[in-house]
C-alpha cells in the first residue's frame, strides 16, 4: 500500500504554515536555519509533511497543533 495523500488537507496546511511564517516576518531561509526544516516544498503542498515536522514548526511559531488545525480548518 502506498503513501496516503490528502491534497486538500496538504494545501490547507501549506497555506497555514506560509501565513504563520509571513505574519512572523520570517523568510524560508531563516526558518531553515532555525529549525533545519526546508519549508519550500511543504508550503507548496508537494510533500506529505510528517506530524513530527508539523509539531516542530508549531513549536517554533508558538502555536499548539490543535490551534493550528483550528486556524487551518476554520
C-alpha positions as CSV (number, residue, x, y, z in Angstrom):
1,X,0.0,0.0,0.0
2,X,1.4,3.4,-1.0
3,X,1.5,6.6,1.0
4,X,-1.8,8.3,1.6
5,X,-2.1,11.9,0.3
6,X,-5.0,14.2,1.1
7,X,-4.3,17.0,-1.4
8,X,-6.9,19.4,0.1
9,X,-5.6,18.9,3.7
10,X,-2.0,19.3,2.5
11,X,-2.9,22.6,0.7
12,X,-4.6,23.9,3.9
13,X,-1.6,23.0,5.9
14,X,0.8,24.6,3.4
15,X,-1.2,27.8,3.3
16,X,-1.5,27.9,7.1
17,X,2.3,27.5,7.6
18,X,3.1,30.1,4.9
19,X,0.7,32.5,6.6
20,X,2.3,31.9,10.0
21,X,5.8,32.4,8.5
22,X,4.9,35.6,6.6
23,X,3.0,37.1,9.6
24,X,6.1,36.5,11.7
25,X,8.3,38.2,9.1
26,X,10.5,35.2,8.7
27,X,12.0,34.1,5.4
28,X,12.1,30.5,4.3
29,X,15.9,30.6,4.7
30,X,15.8,31.9,8.2
31,X,13.2,29.3,9.2
32,X,15.5,26.6,7.7
33,X,18.5,28.0,9.7
34,X,16.5,28.0,12.9
35,X,14.7,24.6,12.5
36,X,16.7,22.6,9.9
37,X,13.3,22.1,8.1
38,X,13.1,23.2,4.5
39,X,9.6,24.6,4.2
40,X,9.7,25.5,0.5
41,X,8.2,22.2,-0.7
42,X,5.9,22.0,2.3
43,X,4.4,25.4,1.5
44,X,3.6,24.3,-2.0
45,X,2.0,21.1,-0.7
46,X,4.5,19.0,-2.8
47,X,5.4,16.8,0.2
48,X,3.3,14.9,2.7
49,X,4.5,16.6,5.9
50,X,5.1,14.4,8.9
51,X,3.3,15.1,12.2
52,X,6.7,15.5,13.8
53,X,7.8,18.2,11.4
54,X,4.4,20.0,11.8
55,X,4.7,19.8,15.6
56,X,8.2,21.3,15.5
57,X,7.1,24.1,13.2
58,X,4.1,24.8,15.5
59,X,6.5,24.9,18.5
60,X,8.7,27.3,16.6
61,X,5.7,29.6,15.9
62,X,4.5,29.1,19.5
63,X,1.1,27.7,18.5
64,X,-0.3,24.4,19.5
65,X,-1.1,21.7,16.9
66,X,-4.8,21.9,17.9
67,X,-4.8,25.7,17.5
68,X,-3.0,25.4,14.2
69,X,-5.6,23.0,12.9
70,X,-8.4,25.2,14.1
71,X,-7.0,28.1,12.0
72,X,-6.4,25.8,9.0
73,X,-9.9,24.2,9.2
74,X,-11.7,27.4,10.2
